């Protein structure tokens, strides 16, 4: 059963570590979209005469080390749509060729929100002229807003397909809700249905939903320091509702892992709180500590790890590398720093979501004989 998962992950060291330690059986069910961040403020790049080129090369090599021979999407959503490297080449085709060179089965992403920029169009055209594989169209907040004017939205979508000579049957579509914290579950489903009804007639190869329910800061998730609490994963509820509402359509699940599209996490901040985000059924279970600048500083992670283990949600050290690291931390083997805990939390999250969607599809398929055959047909879509 092919229960493919389409996470949107920052192309940074924490996420790379999480993927590197993902069990092969889980990795085969993951098609990531690597979000190229802006060039980090590191000495290596500050002292380089070509920091953009060097950063993209380094990032592509790391993705190739982890994901050569497998499908991966990429995007530069945080970059201005006219961004070029030091040699004047647009960052999108440059990244595409860098990933292709290291053996990744590259899936270029077309951002609906940026299509109106001529330089961006030209960059995508330069790829589409020779690219023989899959394409992806990313529909974000701009598409959801434009769906209120169906004719206008479809004119834009038609232009993308026409100008890039895309075959919808060879194209994946992401409905990217981004930060879903402001929305209720019913509102999200209404927004999904409005947009999905406008695109379902194109007969695209497959679809995925993406969103993130984790607030930008930990104090919005768990109000009091040194306490634990759940955060509802509304993106998972939305996907389950969408699968049930449109059971004959190949709609897959996606999210942002454990840090949302607009988070500054990973940037050094003396007021950062210790925390562990442990993914459970339809929720994140968040153990919040306190400022890492205050005693017991990093040693607070020992207690937070023990809280996860004692929560009743812990799945054991064999479930994932992330779970084994939580156990090691509870035994005071290490404390960890911010990026290491992003890696640990992400690794558990990836393993849990693969199991979660597989179980949901199994139960859905078992509902009736008709549903079972229908579900099998859907989940064997070859990406």
Beta strands, then each sheet from edge to edge (+ up, - down):
strand 1: 8-10
strand 2: 33-35
strand 3: 71-75
strand 4: 105-111
strand 5: 135-139
strand 6: 171-179
strand 7: 206-212
strand 8: 228-232
strand 9: 251-253
strand 10: 273-280
strand 11: 283-291
sheet 1: 1+ 2+ 3+ 4+ 5+ 6+ 7+ 9+
sheet 2: 8+ 11- 10+
end
